[in-house]
Amino acid sequence: MANYEKLDHWSLKAQKEGYPARSVYKLKEMDEKFGLFRPSSAALKVLDLGAAPGSWSLYALRKLDTRSHLPVCSLLTAVDLSPLSRQYDKGLFDGENCCFIQGDITAALIREAIHARSPFNLVISDAAPSTTGNRSVDTLRSLALAEAVLDYAERSLASGGNLVVKVFQGGDTASILKRIRELFKTGKSFKPEACRSESFETYYLGLGRNTNVG
C-alpha cells in the first residue's frame, strides 16, 4: 500500500489554509469547473456523506455568494462514522446551519434521519472504504459505497440538483456512471489535479437532476 505519511504540496496547502485534509482541493476544482455551488435564488441545502475529517463540509460552509457575500450553503448535513475534526472550523460546525449525524449511511435509522432533512440541492461524497491493499476487494467496497450515495441522490435530490461521488476505478463502476446518466441531464467522470498520481480513485458527477423528488 502507498505511504502517505509525507506531506505533499496539497497537504501543506490545506494546513496553511485551514483545512484538515488535502481533499478540499479536489472539491474546489470540481466546483470551479462545473459550478456545483452556484448560488440560486435560495441558498443551497448540501448533504456531505462520509464527511470526516471535514474538509468538504468546511468548504461548503465557507463558500460565499460573491454578489451578497452571504453563505451559499444555507443548510449542511454532514454524515460519517467518525466525528468531524474541530482543528480548523472556528465554530462553523456549531452553527445553526450545520447538522452532523454520526453513523453508517447504510443503516436504517441514519437513512431516516438524513431523508428527514431533504430535499437537498447538492449531494457530495468523498467516502472511501477501509482498504485492504487488494485492489479487487477495495474496488468492490468502493462500488457498494457509491451505490449507497447514489441511492440518496435518487431519493433526496431536488430537481436540478447536483451530485459528486468518489469511486475506485475498476470492476463494475461503469454501471454507476450509467445510472447517473439516467438520473441527471449530464453525467461524467473527472479526476482532479489534487488526486495522488498513484491513486486509482476518480469522481463521478451528476449535473442537473432530471425529476423532482419526494
N, C-alpha and C positions, 0 to 999 in steps of 0.2 A: 504494500500500500504506500501511497505517496506520503512524504514527510512535509507537513505544512507548518512546522514549528517556526521556521524562519520567516520573519515579517517581510513581505514584499512591498512594492510601491503602493499598491492599493490598500493594504492593511495599515501602513503607516499614515496614508492619507486619511483613512477612516478615523484613526485615533486623533489626528490633528483637527479634523472637522467635527468631532464629537459623535461618532457612531461606533457601536460595539463590534461591527464586522464589515469586511470589505464588500459584502454582497450589496450594500446600498448603491454602489456604482453600477451594478447590473440593472437595478430598477430605474435608476436615474437615466441611464442611456436609453432604455426602452420607453420611458416616459417622454423624453425629449424627441425620440424618433417617431413614436406612434400616438402621442397625445393622450396617454392613459388618464392623467389627472386634469384634463382640460375642463376648466370651470364652465358651468352651465348657469341657467337662471337660478337654480338652487344648488347649494354646496353638496358635495358628494358624500354618500354613505359607503364606506370601504370595509371589506372583510379580508383580514390577513390570516391565512391558515398556515400553521407551522411558523408562527411569528418570532419565537425566541431565536437569538437574544434580543431582537427588537429593532434592527436597522431599518427594515422596510416600514415598520409601524412609525418609527420616528420620522422617516422621510415623508410619510403621508401626513402626519400631524404638523410638520414644519412647512409643508408646501403652501405657498401663499398665492392668492389671485393677484396678478400684477396690476389689475385695474383698481382693486379696492384695498389690497394689502391685508385682506382677511383670509383666514384659513380656507383652503379649498375643501378640505375634508371636514364635514360637519359632524360626522359620527364614525369612529373607528371601532370595529370589533376585532380584537386580536385573540387568537386561539393557539395554544401549544401545550404539550405535556409538561414543559419546563417553564418556570417563571421568566418574565422579561428582565433583562439587565437594567438596573437603575443607575448605572455609572454615568450616563450622559443625558438622561431625559430631562433633567432640571424641572421635575414636577409635571411634565406633559402627560405621563401615564396616570396621573392622579386627577386629570381634568374631567369635567362632566361629559366631554365629547369622546372619551376613551373608555372602552369596556374590555377588560381582559377576562377570558374564560380559560381556566386551566383544565385540560383533559384531552382525551383521544377524540379526534374529529370523526372517527368511525363509530363511536359509542352513541347509543340511542339518546341518552339524556343530554349529551353535548350537542347532538344534532338538533334536538328540540330547542335548546337554549339559543342556538345560532339562528335557526329559522324564525324564532320569535322576534328577532331584531331585523328581519328582512322587510322589504326588498333592498338589495344593495345595488349601487351603480358600478362598483368595481370589486372584483374578487382577485386577490393576489396570493400566490403561494410559492415560497422558496423551500417548502418542506422537502426533506430528504430522509430516507430510511436509515436505520442503523446499518452500516456497511460491514460486509464480511471479507472483502477482498476478492470474492468470487464474482466476476462481472455478470454472469448469468443470473445468479441469485439476487444481486443488488439491483439489476435491471427489472426483474420481476417485482421486487418490493417497491421500487420507484413507480412502476406501472400501476400497482394497486393504489398507491397514494394519489397519483394523478387522476385515476378514475374516481376516487372519493371526492377530490377537489372539483372535478367536472360535474359530479352529481349536485354539489352545492350551486355551481354556476347555473345548471339547468333549472333547478328549483327556485333559486333565490335571487337571481339577477333580474333587475328591471329591464324593460325594453330599451335597447340602445346601449346597455351596459357592456363593460369590457372584462376580459379575463387574462391573467398571466399565471402559468403553471410550469414548474420545473419538471423535467423528465431526464432520466438517464437513457442515452441513445442505445438502441438495440432492441431485440425482442419484438414485441407487437406494438411498439409505440406509435406506429403508423395508424393504428386503429383509434388512438386518442386524437390525432390530428384530423382524421376523417370525421369523427364525431363533432369536433369543434367546428369544422367547416359546415356541418349540417345545422348547428345551433346559432352560428354567427354569420354576419354578412361577409366577414373576412377571417380566415384562419391561416396562420403562418408559423414557421419555425424561425427562431432568431437566437444567435449565440453572442452575447455581449462581450465587449473587449475585456472586461474585468474577469471573465471566466479564466481559470488556470489553463494553460496550454495543454497540460496532461489530462485534464478532466474530460469525461465523456458526458457531462451534463449539457443540456440546452434548454431553451424555453419555448413553449408553445403559447401563442397569443390568439385570443378570440376577440374580434373588434366589432361591436355593434350587434348586441343580442337581438335575435330576429323577432321574438314574440314576447308579449307581456307574461309575467309570472303571477302565480297565486290566483 
